[in-house]
Structures are given as structure tokens and as C-alpha cells.
Amino acid sequence: MRPDRPRRGYGYALLETLGDAGVAVDGNTLYPLLRRLEKQGLLISEWNTEESRPRKFYRVSPEGARVRTGLLREWQDLGASISRLTRGER
């Protein structure tokens, strides 16, 4: 993926990707979440009307990428802290 061309995907493909990674998510949970993230400006959606049935695809907005970077850093820091705790370090 080129940095100047954010990856985009359809909701159903995201469900499959999450499932393949061992994260079971129901569509009734995912689709409202996608709409909420779009409303918050973290995702951008567009309709693909080139096929017989229009489909909506999503991509991460620039603000969403900034938030994702911060959340990943926090998650990694938490994981490192838990690792230290389980090894008995302080």
C-alpha cells in the first residue's frame, strides 16, 4: 500500500478479515461502528456504483490515521507494562 493512497475496503471484507484473524464480529456490530467512526471523521466512505449493486467502501481519514497511531502506541505501551509485570519486573 502506498502512503499517498490509503487502502479502502468494504464492510463485508472487513468482517472476513477480522474473522480470519480470530476476531469474531457480527455485522450488526460492525456496520453501526463504521457509521459512528465516519460521523466522528475517522473514516471516509464512498459508494461504488459501477457494479450492478451499489456498495459502500471505507478508508481511514487523515485524522483517523493520527488517532490509530496514538492508539497503537498506547496499546504497545500497555503490552510492555503487562509483560514487565508478568516477569516480576518493576
NORFENQUI-V624309 format. One line per field, one symbol per residue. burial: 1 if it has 16 or more other ideal C-beta (glycine too) atoms within 10 Angstrom, else 0. A space follows every 10 residues. Layout:
burial->???
//
This chain:
burial->0000000000 1001100000 0000000000 0001001100 0111000000 0000000101 1001001000 0000000000 0000000000
//
